[in-house]
Amino acid sequence: MFYCRALLILALFSALPPGRAAVVFEFDYSAGHEFLDPAAGAVRRSALESAAASLGAIFAHDATIQLAVTSSNDPQGDLLASASSEQPEIPFDFFGYSPGIVQQKILQGIDANGAAADGAVDVNFGQPWDFGDQVSPNLFDFKATMIHEILHAVGFSSSIFEDGADGFGTPPGEPGVWSPFDEFIAGPTGVSLIDDNYALNGPGWASASTGGASPRAGLTFNGPNAMAANGGQPVGLYSPRQWDEGSSGSHLDDDNPALAGMLMLAATDTGPNTRELSAIEKAMLEDVGYTLASTATPANATLTIRQMGSTIKLTIEGNRGTYAVARSTDLNNWVPLTTLTISQNGGSTSYDVPFNTTTNRAGYFSATQQ
Ligand SMILES: [Zn+2]
């Protein structure tokens, strides 16, 4: 190793490859007659698996989730599809927030029900589906619907019944057992409806659960990440004036125009639908415990190094992410300098390092995406 008198700076940009962790969904079609149809089954299975794979890729967790598939062919029924998680056995003396089998397996690596399926998916093929990516205006977007439904199984779901009871019939005011999502269920001003003793505020629930449109009324979600993604405000949840079993409380608020077009609204219409989670929906998943894969693309970030008098300016430009900056004199031993964050794709961030004009030695710098 040598340094010449002229400034010698080697810019190294080493970025970790994108995280390979993902949640993998496997499907048991043995009870899904319409998925096994000799003519149409392959396209249906392929569309479900493709949708599930795209959802699984957003998680920075390694898990394989088995979902038992059922199906029907009921043109008169208003059900499109549904998905759910199995629930673990709850000790008699447990009160608090209990993840479903799917969420517990992803977050803790525990398969509480062993070989049994972790959750279920049900599809009504009597509805007009479009299984492709160019969705006809008259057909339902199958892939978007599957992503929406599997998100419910993953934990985007309230467990509070219309009367404020939990799944064991515990009435408001007494300690109950709730889904992790329910920790953040709040009234219109963002005040939590379940207290530190896991008891639901009965009058607050009665008023907010059928309170109508947010942000003035109805239920909200007050998780810290979700609020940060929503301009500091709690996120409106679907709270129609007539309780809608299975929809109320477990969706974003269809009656709030600010949330229009998002994936986790309660109602869906024919035609193409978004298949991406909004920043708010991702933040809600983070609030219920998930770590999401970074969306930054390392190849799209660069480190530039510029000497300006007695200062070396390090600049990282590119995709959103957190970067650890280190310095070395020999390319073997690296000393951490700082951590820099780019808050949005296409942004940049800089850091100044003193330059020793006596030795003219700068050394080497690296930035590694975390
Ligand atoms: Zn839904």
Boltz pocket constraint, residues with backbone or C-beta under 6 A from the ligand:
constraints:
  - pocket:
      binder: B
      contacts: [[A, 148], [A, 149], [A, 152], [A, 246], [A, 250], [A, 251], [A, 264], [A, 265], [A, 266]]
      max_distance: 6.0
